[in-house]
Amino acid sequence: MILRGLFLLARGKTAGMAEFSPSMDAFTASLAPLIAFPLVGALVSATGGQWEFALVGFLSRLCSVLVLPVMVYEFARHTEREALWLRAATALNWSFWMMLPVLFIAAFLGAILVEAGLAMQEAEYAVLAVAGAYLLWYRWFIVSAGLGLGRWQAAGFVGVSSVAIAVFTAVPVWLVK
């Protein structure tokens, strides 16, 4: 159900939103792996003696994971689409995992570009730019379909939320270094 929804959305099909439940249980299930993986990484770092970096890294990642659903809720409330926020936030949480197949495809395309004669670094930049643009479009599409927003509203939300996630992720780690 979730995978079908992810791949329908990845192809620009709004029907993919129906594959995500608008329940609190589905939402918390979508958050669990996004919290568990950074927690395990922090535990590994802490056992290696880097407990301060582990704690700050975990807390910054926790904040960056939680800021998106909070922003979705507040934006949905502000635009009088509050009934749609759980489904949209759940789909956005699960959409993180689309990064894996996209990066796999990008690596394959990068190898083709290198074999065709493009320098390795240029191929990397090209495929990462295309993959990044696609993943931004993917988030834009989920926000647009999930909250029933227009193009520019969804683009504004993706831009602001991307900056907020970057700030919550990077600034605390920079402050510790």
Phi, psi and omega in degrees: 000308181294313180298319178299316178298317179299315183285330173294315178297323180297336178262009177079027180258115181295341178299339178299333179297328181293344180281352180253130181283140177271039183253158178294326178297316179295321179296312180294327176295327178287333179281330188307308181291331180291338176265323185294317183296314175296328178295315178297317178299321178293321179295321178296315178296320181294321179290341176274005177093000180259057187294324181293313178298321180297315181294311181295317179299316180295314182296322178292321179290323177298314178297319181291331176286321185278338182295325182296308179297326177296317179294321178298314180299310182296320179293317179296319178295317181295326181263013179059041176237032186302329180294342184263352191294321184298314180296316180296316180294321178296314179297320178295320178299314180291334183296341177306324185287347176290346178299326183296305178294327179295316178292326176297314178295320179298319179296319178297314179294323177298319178296322178296318179296320178294317178296331179280356175114357179283141179298148184306311183297319179294321177296318178299312180299318182296310184288327177292324177295316180293316179297317179298317178297318179297316181294326174293318176300318181300313176297318178301315182295318179297316179296315180297312181287320184289325181253359180064044183263160173283171183304310187286325176297314180296319179295319177298318179297314180297319179297310181295317181292326178295319177295316180299317179296317179298319180295313180294331180279313191269318188301312180299323180292320177297323182292331180283326184293000000 
